[in-house]
Amino acid sequence: MVKLTPENPEARALEGLHLYHSARSNCSARVRLLLEEKGLAWTGHHLDLLKKENISAAYFGINPKGLVPALVHDGKVVIESNDILVYLEKQFLEPGFREVDDALQPQIDTWLRKSGELHIPAIKTFQYYKLNAAVLEKTPEEEERYWKLQKDPELLAFHGKHSGGKSFSEADAADAIALLTAVFEEMEQALQASPWLVGGRYSLADISWGPSITTVASGGFDFGPFPAIRRWYDALCRRPQFDRAVLEWRKQAQWEKLKKVKSSYADQTHG
């Protein structure tokens, strides 16, 4: 985890906790969820991804990858969502979400690592293939602005797959589904023996993965073979903090058209 000094002078001047986030971003949602669980006061700066509000020099001056979320705490920024979870857990000890035996602590870190490593090749790729590529298509002007601002090779390669009218392939989707299936098989096994992912206690592992389930489920991933995950996710959804941090944000009106776009996009690409 690295705390950065943002290039954006307005961000450097911020005091307290400020979260730059977006409504349906699962990475944003996991940070909102921990903030809710800890009862922390924070100021939100919502970026509308439909309007490409993250593709600006001002925001790249806060997060040099242009991604959401970004947490600014007293003028310093932490930019990777799972790193933000770890940072908040260390800065604000109560209530704690690593309350498991010392021998089980590495398991929490492993679930956080898997969540981060699989985000682009699995979660993000699956969701773009199923839905987001059609909704978040960039104009030529937006693409030009993005290529000038973005320096990260992995993100340039990812977004290059749906630039200039291109779209993600069935092979991309198959690879993503294979990765997701493998991690969900592991998750299913863990949850068959316990109500939560690590040590029978609600932890950062559950906070990290819960919003990702919401995201891939919205893209139509089949959780039929994973009854323990479905039971665990139902328990998450009953938490008022999860409702406020994850589910309520996804109900924003400007994203309702996603369901219609998903249907028409599927017809165009797979018909």
N, C-alpha and C positions, 0 to 999 in steps of 0.2 A: 504494500500500500504506500502510495506517494501523495503527500500533500503538495499542491502546486500553488505558486503565486500567479493568479490570473493576469493575463495581459490587459484585460478589460478594466479600466480604472474605476468604473462604477462598481464592479464586483469587488475590487480590492477594498472599497470603502464600506462594504456591507458589514453590519454587526449582527450577531446572533446566527441562527440557523436559517439558511435560505436554500430552497430546493427548486432547481430548474427541472421540469418534468413534463410529461404528456399523458393524456387521459388513459389511452389504451396500451401504453408501453408496459410490458410486464416487468422490465427492469426498473422503471419508475415506480411501479406498483409495489414492488418488494420493499423499496425504501420508504414509501408512504406508510406501508404496513408496520414497519418497525417504529417509525415515528409515532404512529397511533398507539402501538402496543406500549411504548414507553411513556406516552402522555406528554410528549415534548411540544413546546411551542415552536412553530416554524412558519416562515413566510414562503408561500408558493409563487413561483413564476411559471405559469403554464405556457408551453409552446405548442401551438397548433401545427401538427405535422402535415395535415392536409394542406395548409397554407405555406408549408416549407419554412416556418418561422425559425427553425434551427439552422437553416442554411444562410447564415449571415456572418459578417466579420465580427460583429459584436458578440455573437454566441460562441464562435470559434475562439474568441479571446477569453472565454471562460472554460470551455471544453475543447481542446485542440482536435478532437475527433468529431466534433459536431453532434455527438450522441446525447440522448437523455438517458438517465438523469445526470445532473451534476449538483453536488452539495457544496455550498459556500458557507464556511463557518468562520466568522470573524475575519473575513478577507482572504482566507485560504480555501482552496478547492480540492475536493476528492472526486474523481470522475468515474470510476468503475463501480457498478451498483453493489456487487458483493464486497468490494473494498469499503464502500460506504457503510454497509451493515456492520462490518468488523470495526470500523472507526467509531460509529455511534455506540456500539456495545462497550468499547473501551472508555469512551468519554463520559458516558452516562450509565453508571453501573446498575441502577435500580429502575425498574425491575430488570433482572438479568435473563438472558436467553441462551446461556451456555451452562445451565445448571445440571450438568451430568457429571459422572465420575471422570476423574482425570484420564483414565485409560480410554474413555470414549471421546475425548475432546478431538482427536484427529479425525474421527468420523464426521463431525460437523464440518471441519475444514475440507474434507474430501467431497462432501455434498456441495459445498460452496464452489469448490474448484470445478466440479463437473458442470454445475449450472453455468459458470462463466465460459468454460471451454466449449460447451455445446450450443451456446447462444447463436452464433453466426452459422455454423455448418448444419445445425439441426433445427432449432426453434425458429430462428429468423428465416432460414431458407424455406422451411415447411410453410410458414405463414405467408411469405411473399408469393410462393407458388400458388397457394390456395386463395389468397385474397389481396394482400397488400400491394403487389406489383401493379395491379390495375388501378387501385385507389390512389396510390402515391406516385403515379407516373409523373416525371418531371418534364417541364417544357424545355426546349433547347436552351433558353436563357438560364433556367434553373440548373440544368446540367452543366453549363459552362461555369456558372458560379460555384457549383459544388466541386468540379474538378480543380478549380483554382485554389479553393480553401482546404480541400481534403489532402492529407499527406500520408495517411495510413494505408499501406499496401493491401491489407486484408479487406478493408472497407472499399477501396477502389475496385478491387476484383469483384467483390460482391455486387456493388451497385452497377458495375459494368455489365452484369448479366441482364439487367432490365433497362439499359439505356438505348437510345436510338431506336425505340420500337421493339427491342428484343424482350424476351420473357424467359423465366426459368423453365428448364426442361423437365420432362418426366424422369430422366436419369437423376437430375438434381433432387427432385422430390423423393425418389426411391432411396437415395443415399441418406437424406434427412430422416426419412421414416425408419430406416434401419438403425440409425444412431439413437433415435428416440425410443424405439422398441427395446433396444438393448438396455438403456438406462431405466426404462420403466419396468422391465423384468427384474432388474436389481432392486428397484424401489418396491415393487410388489412383494418381493421376498422379505425385505426389511419390515414392511408394514403388516405382513401376515402374523408376525410375532409381537407386534407392538403398535399402540395407537399412534405413535409419532415416529419420525424417521430415526432418531438417535436416543437410546436409553429410556424410552418411555416418557420423555419430557418434550413439550413444545419448545422448539429451539430455532436458532437462526437457519438451520437446514430446512425446516418447514416453511419459514418465512420467505426464504429464497425461492423454493420450488413451487409453492402454492400458486402465485400469479402466473407462472409458466404453464401450469395445467390449464388455467383459465384461458390463456392465449391459444394453445394448440387445440383445446376442445372447441373453441370458436371457429377454428379452421377445419373442423370435422374429423380430428384424429379419433380413432376407434378405441375407446377405453373398455370395451366389452370384456376383453380377456384379463382385465386387471381389477377385480372386485375389491381388493384391499385398498388400492389407490382411490377408487370411487368412494369407499367408506371414509377414508382419511380426508378426501377433498370435501365431502359433505360436512364433516366436522369443522373444517376450516371455514366453510361458508356460513356456518352458524355463529361464528365469532363476530360480534358487532364491529370489531376493528377491521376485520377482513371486508365486511360489507362496506364500511366507510372508505377504506383505502383502495379497494380493488373494484368491487362490483358496482358501486354507485358511480364511480368515474367512467365506467364503460357504458353507462346509459346516456351519455351526453348526446344531445339531439343531432349534432352535426355528423355523427358517425352512423346514424341509423341506416343511411344508404348503403353501408357496407354489405348488408344482406342481399340487396338487389344486385349490387355490382358483382358479388361473389357468384350468383347464379348465372348472370350473363357472361362473365369472364370464363366460367367453366364451360359454357356452351361454345364459346369462341375457340378455346384452346384444346378442348378434348372432344368436340362434337364430331 
